[in-house]
Each structure stands twice: as structure tokens, then as C-alpha cells.
């Protein structure tokens, strides 16, 4: 995947969250790291077509995304998005949560949608949970169902906003192991995460963001082992000291 940003700016009232971001970023699996308040989640929502920029624009693989609702709707169909809170519909079973966008957004036949959903649930060891409601599942299972729903549409890009932030370490491991498996199978993704171990083991590129913008970007091994800026050195030291 390749992202290009051209003076991308996002404001919330008088607060400028992304300030004339102009950058070209490439990679198969990109981890966005950095302290809270640095604009990571805001950038992810812009990339998902969920939040329009106030100024500027961006492109995915050469396709420039404009603030046009019709174009944004088509663009969103290319993107799988997983939020911090899994976003599952509580009144639907795991199976129906996965099939809902396949049937109602992409017009897939119900039986084909269910067959595809069950194949994915089985692949990731969740077939026994297919008829359970979210309240009957662990937090890790819920998040894995949310990921299956996102990849069932075969997106060109999977975006994840701190998908393990609300999970204890054991359940977080289940989710991260699943994501690593997806990366190894060729799924391209961008993940906002504080798990430096996952970033190091599963992502080929890393971008560091804070309130001053993008501090560093590059190959994971180089960025995490030999950070060039004091800002990133300080951030890594804090994370590793916890």
C-alpha cells in the first residue's frame, strides 16, 4: 500500500489535530505509535473515509480521495475498519454480525454470505461461537469477530484503532496472534497500537506521531532499534519501563 498526503489538515474547533500533513508512506503492514493526543486515531479515521479533512487530500495507491460523499461511500467499501470498542451489534449473533455487511452493503446472497462467514469463523477457531451473542463472548472473542467481519468483505486495506486497548494480556495476545497470521497471509493493514512487540514482529513499517506531527517513519527494525529523535527515544523508554 502507498499513502500520499497533500497538506492534509483536520481541526476540532480551534484545535488543529493534523497540520498540513504532506508525506508519502509505503508498507505492507504499518504500525502507528505515539502518545495520546498525537492525532493517531484522527488520521486513521481520515484514512477510513470516516472523517473528512478540513483542508488537503490523500491518496491510497494513487487513488485521490475527495470530500465527496458519493466517492467516499465507494472508497469506504474498499476499507475494513476495527475500532477500540469492537462495534458489534449486541442484538445479532456472531454469524449475523459478519454476514450483515456482506448481504446489505455488497448484495451477496444470504447463503453464500453465511458460508463465507462460517469458513472464516472456522479458520480462526470461532465456529462454536457463531450463534452466540456478543454478551456471551469474551472481549478477545468479540474483537476477533469484529476483525473477521472487517476482512470478510475482502478489503484492500484493514485499519485497526488500538484493538487490544481494553483487553487483558492473554486476550490481547489472541487478537495480536490473529493479526500476525493475517499479515503473513498477505493482508495489508494499518494499526494504531501501543504493543511495540507486535509492531516489531508483524509490521514492516512504523510511524511515530505526537502533538508535533509525524516524528519518524521507516522500516520497523531501524526505527525501533535506532530512533533518530529524542521524542521517539523518550516514548520507547516510557513504554518499555511500564
Phi, psi and omega in degrees: 000152177222124175253138174235130179244135180233098179051042182290123183227133176229131178237147169242097186068235179271354182272124176268115183267315174240124189244099176048051180293118178231110188198156172237124187230130179232152177163164177268325177221114185250126173258128175256120183238165178144169182289165176297148178086007182267358177094011184297308181293325177298314179299319181297321179290327174295315180296333179274358182076016182267341182225115180287143177286149176284328178214159176077188182203174178217161179229144172246117180052042176087355180265109182281127183263120180260162177278062179237122190299321179296316179293321179298321178299319178291321179296318182299332179292344180271352190244135170258133185232132176236125185266171176301308172272127196306337177074016177288148176281119187294337183269002180245147176291169177303316180299314182289330175298323181284320185281339185307305180292329179297319183279311191269336178261322185254358173069027180283145174303139186303315181295319177297320179296318180292321177297317180294317180297316181295324178297320179288319178299319179293319181302324183254022172069029183239016182298329180288347180261003188300326184256015176266151176272157182309323181294343180265001183249154174289165178301321179293320178295319178300315182292325177292324175296319179298322178292318178299318178300321182290324183272345181298332181277002181054060184289157174287338182208138177252126179248134182226126182255096180043062186293348182247009188297332183261009186253149174285166188305320182294316180288326176298321179300319180300316182292314182293324177296321177296316180296321177297320177299320179294317178299316181295335179274357176108001178290130177267135185214160170234126183230130169273122186208154172252005179273094182293330178296317178295316179302318182291322186271335188241342185249134181276342180226152180225141173234130178257128179233142171215193185296347178266002179107205178284118182272316180211152176209139177167195179297137187305310184301320182288315185293313185282328181275328183223068180297142184271334184254151177294329179300313180287322177302316180294319180296313180298319180298319180294315181298317184286342181274349182285000000 
